[in-house]
Amino acid sequence: MRYLVVFILGLLLGASLTNVLLARQQEQLFLARTELEQRLADANDEVAQLKESLARQNYQVITAIEPVITFSGDKPPAVEGRAATQALTQEIREILASLIGQEVRHLNPALIPAMVDGRTVKVNGRQFKLQVTLLLVSDRVIVHVRAQGLSGTEVL
């Protein structure tokens, strides 16, 4: 009988210890689940806000063309250089005029330099070959262009 009592007491003690350990593990799992549910709710809120922001986002439209001219090679004198800069600026604006009003996200920026690169422009009796060195696209297209003066025999 004594062995039976010790056996039952051992069984009850083992069951109690197992119950305590499992209860502790269950509590940890419950806390982890609660934390994960909160993180999921936060992530869902963030996604909803991002979708709403994207839906009411105004798309950037090109409103201006701003050429920046630098001269290389046969540079014109100061006064003539200012006149040449103004004329080249106007010429580049005319070349890129088709970009005004287009959405920035629909543009292929790799094609914009090709519209200007390699062109030869005659200004005040001088000819300049244009080369795009930098292109910045936002609501304004800023084009940095190097104008290389050509002598009269190098006309392309």
C-alpha positions in Angstrom: 0.0 0.0 0.0 2.8 2.3 0.8 4.3 1.8 -2.6 0.9 2.7 -4.1 0.7 5.9 -2.1 4.3 6.9 -3.1 3.5 6.1 -6.7 0.3 8.2 -6.7 2.0 11.0 -4.8 4.8 10.9 -7.4 2.3 10.9 -10.2 0.4 13.9 -8.7 3.7 15.7 -8.0 4.9 15.1 -11.6 1.6 16.2 -13.0 1.6 19.4 -10.9 5.2 20.2 -12.1 4.2 19.5 -15.7 1.2 21.7 -15.3 3.2 24.6 -13.9 5.8 24.3 -16.7 3.1 24.1 -19.4 1.2 27.0 -17.9 4.3 29.1 -18.0 5.0 28.2 -21.6 1.3 28.8 -22.5 1.6 32.3 -20.9 4.7 33.1 -22.9 3.0 31.9 -26.1 -0.1 34.0 -25.3 2.1 37.1 -24.8 4.0 36.5 -28.0 0.7 36.0 -29.9 -0.7 39.3 -28.5 2.5 41.1 -29.5 2.3 39.7 -33.0 -1.3 40.6 -33.4 -0.5 44.2 -32.4 2.4 44.4 -34.9 0.0 43.0 -37.6 -2.6 45.6 -36.8 0.1 48.4 -36.9 1.4 47.0 -40.3 -2.2 46.9 -41.7 -2.8 50.5 -40.6 0.5 51.6 -42.2 -0.4 49.9 -45.5 -3.9 51.5 -45.5 -2.3 54.9 -44.9 0.2 54.3 -47.7 -2.6 53.2 -50.1 -4.6 56.3 -49.2 -1.6 58.6 -49.7 -0.8 57.0 -53.0 -4.4 57.4 -54.2 -4.4 61.1 -53.5 -0.9 61.8 -54.7 -0.5 64.5 -57.2 1.8 63.5 -60.0 4.6 65.8 -60.9 4.2 67.5 -64.3 7.1 69.2 -66.1 6.5 72.9 -66.1 9.9 74.4 -67.2 13.0 73.6 -69.2 16.2 75.2 -67.7 19.3 74.8 -69.8 22.7 75.6 -68.2 25.3 76.4 -70.9 29.1 76.0 -70.6 31.5 76.6 -73.4 34.5 74.5 -74.3 37.0 74.7 -77.1 36.8 77.9 -79.1 35.1 80.1 -76.5 33.4 83.3 -77.6 34.3 86.7 -76.0 32.3 87.8 -73.0 29.6 89.9 -74.7 29.3 87.5 -77.6 29.3 84.6 -75.1 26.2 86.1 -73.3 24.4 86.5 -76.6 25.4 82.9 -77.6 24.2 81.6 -74.2 20.8 83.2 -74.6 20.5 81.9 -78.2 21.5 78.4 -77.2 19.2 78.5 -74.2 16.3 79.4 -76.5 17.3 76.7 -79.0 17.4 74.0 -76.3 14.1 75.1 -74.9 12.6 74.8 -78.4 14.1 71.3 -78.8 12.7 70.1 -75.4 9.4 72.0 -75.6 7.5 68.8 -76.1 8.4 67.7 -72.6 6.4 70.5 -70.9 3.1 69.2 -69.5 4.2 65.5 -69.4 4.2 63.6 -66.1 7.6 62.9 -64.8 6.8 59.2 -64.0 6.0 58.6 -67.7 9.3 59.9 -69.0 12.3 57.9 -70.0 15.1 60.1 -68.8 17.6 58.2 -71.0 16.0 59.6 -74.1 16.1 63.3 -73.1 19.9 63.8 -73.7 19.6 62.1 -77.1 17.3 65.0 -78.1 20.1 67.5 -77.7 23.4 65.5 -77.9 25.4 66.0 -81.1 23.3 68.8 -82.5 25.1 71.6 -84.3 23.6 75.0 -83.7 24.5 78.2 -85.6 24.5 81.3 -83.4 25.7 84.8 -84.6 27.7 83.3 -87.4 29.4 80.7 -85.2 28.6 77.1 -84.9 28.4 75.1 -81.7 28.2 71.3 -81.2 26.0 70.5 -78.1 26.7 67.8 -75.6 24.6 67.0 -72.5 26.8 66.6 -69.4 24.1 66.4 -66.7 20.3 66.0 -66.6 18.0 66.6 -63.6 14.4 65.8 -64.0 11.7 66.9 -61.6 8.9 69.4 -62.1 11.7 71.3 -64.0 14.1 69.7 -66.4 17.5 71.1 -65.8 19.9 70.3 -68.7 23.6 71.1 -68.3 25.0 71.4 -71.9 28.6 71.8 -73.1 28.7 73.9 -76.3 31.9 73.3 -78.2 32.8 76.0 -80.7 33.5 74.6 -84.2 35.7 76.2 -86.8 34.1 76.9 -90.2 35.4 73.8 -91.8 34.0 71.3 -89.2 30.4 71.9 -90.0 28.4 68.7 -89.5 
